[in-house]
Amino acid sequence: MSTAKRTAGKEKQQKDQTKSKWSDRLFLRRPPAFLNPIRRLFEPPEKLIEPYVKNGQVVADLGCGSGYYSFALAELVGNKGKVYAVDLGNNCIRAIEKKARKGGYHNIETHTSSAANVSFIKDRSVDFVLANGLLCSMANHRKEAVSELKRILKETGQAYLSLGAGPPFGYVDQVEWEKVLEGFKVKQGGSYKEKWAVVSVKHD
Ligand SMILES: C[S@@+](CC[C@H](N)C(=O)[O-])C[C@H]1O[C@@H](n2cnc3c(N)ncnc32)[C@H](O)[C@@H]1O
């Protein structure tokens, strides 16, 4: 291969890498916490979770980001309930811990961890799992995350799954989304166009 061709190939590869970094930043990363007041205007967190969460319940916010939903979940489950706030990003978990300390939230248990391994949550112990924009943000180990979700969900529990975006900005395409949902009982939503679903454990 000529040097010119090799250089062009290298430049293209670098450009592609830059592109994926930017797409990660723009579409896959959590919305920054300082945008929460604006987000609240068009996506009030209570509106999404209120129908599924009751006082005293145990819930898990997998891929919780800056905790946009974790605090709303903590309000709903109250002092007798518990929220597991789990994210791969240590910075956002530290920020949630700080905000929880300041706000006197004693019912949020934080974990810097992959959703693919939440062994700190017992089998069949969770009433509601929120995985808002999680699977589409996971470059790998999505199957394991889905297995963990099934493992921790109570027989009577429900989970809200959503994709922020499909490929090329998110990792989950239609085939995979449909395969994921096949493993559950779909109670609401579910089409790839909608990109969200409320599911429960499937009893075979
Ligand atoms: C699009 S954001 C959604 C954040 C939050 N659920 C919300 O609605 O504001 C996706 C989040 O998933 C997290 N994430 C990506 N891969 C993960 C993994 N393997 N385990 C846990 N969290 C992960 C990212 O760090 C990011 O905070």
The ligand as an SDF file (V2000), in Angstrom:
LIG
                    3D

 27 29  0  0  0  0  0  0  0  0999 V2000
  -28.8090    8.4540   28.2950 C   0  0  0  0  0  0  0  0  0  0  0  0
  -28.1770    8.4230   29.9270 S   0  0  0  0  0  0  0  0  0  0  0  0
  -29.6800    8.2850   30.8710 C   0  0  0  0  0  0  0  0  0  0  0  0
  -29.5030    8.7510   32.3070 C   0  0  0  0  0  0  0  0  0  0  0  0
  -30.7620    8.6790   33.1770 C   0  0  0  0  0  0  0  0  0  0  0  0
  -31.3850    7.3940   33.1430 N   0  0  0  0  0  0  0  0  0  0  0  0
  -31.7510    9.7480   32.8000 C   0  0  0  0  0  0  0  0  0  0  0  0
  -32.8380    9.4350   32.3110 O   0  0  0  0  0  0  0  0  0  0  0  0
  -31.4190   10.9340   33.0100 O   0  0  0  0  0  0  0  0  0  0  0  0
  -27.4770    6.7880   30.0130 C   0  0  0  0  0  0  0  0  0  0  0  0
  -26.7260    6.5070   31.2970 C   0  0  0  0  0  0  0  0  0  0  0  0
  -26.3280    5.1330   31.2900 O   0  0  0  0  0  0  0  0  0  0  0  0
  -25.0530    5.0540   31.8860 C   0  0  0  0  0  0  0  0  0  0  0  0
  -24.4280    3.7950   31.4710 N   0  0  0  0  0  0  0  0  0  0  0  0
  -23.8550    3.4690   30.2820 C   0  0  0  0  0  0  0  0  0  0  0  0
  -23.4060    2.2050   30.3080 N   0  0  0  0  0  0  0  0  0  0  0  0
  -23.7150    1.7210   31.5440 C   0  0  0  0  0  0  0  0  0  0  0  0
  -23.5220    0.4730   32.1850 C   0  0  0  0  0  0  0  0  0  0  0  0
  -22.9020   -0.5400   31.5690 N   0  0  0  0  0  0  0  0  0  0  0  0
  -23.9640    0.3220   33.4400 N   0  0  0  0  0  0  0  0  0  0  0  0
  -24.5980    1.3280   34.0920 C   0  0  0  0  0  0  0  0  0  0  0  0
  -24.8050    2.5420   33.5420 N   0  0  0  0  0  0  0  0  0  0  0  0
  -24.3670    2.7310   32.2880 C   0  0  0  0  0  0  0  0  0  0  0  0
  -24.3180    6.2860   31.4090 C   0  0  0  0  0  0  0  0  0  0  0  0
  -23.2260    6.5730   32.2580 O   0  0  0  0  0  0  0  0  0  0  0  0
  -25.4480    7.3190   31.4780 C   0  0  0  0  0  0  0  0  0  0  0  0
  -25.4700    7.9530   32.7180 O   0  0  0  0  0  0  0  0  0  0  0  0
  1  2  1  0
  2  3  1  0
  2 10  1  0
  3  4  1  0
  4  5  1  0
  5  6  1  0
  5  7  1  0
  7  8  2  0
  7  9  1  0
 10 11  1  0
 11 12  1  0
 11 26  1  0
 12 13  1  0
 13 14  1  0
 13 24  1  0
 14 15  1  0
 14 23  1  0
 15 16  2  0
 16 17  1  0
 17 18  1  0
 17 23  2  0
 18 19  1  0
 18 20  2  0
 20 21  1  0
 21 22  2  0
 22 23  1  0
 24 25  1  0
 24 26  1  0
 26 27  1  0
M  CHG  2   2   1   9  -1
M  END
$$$$
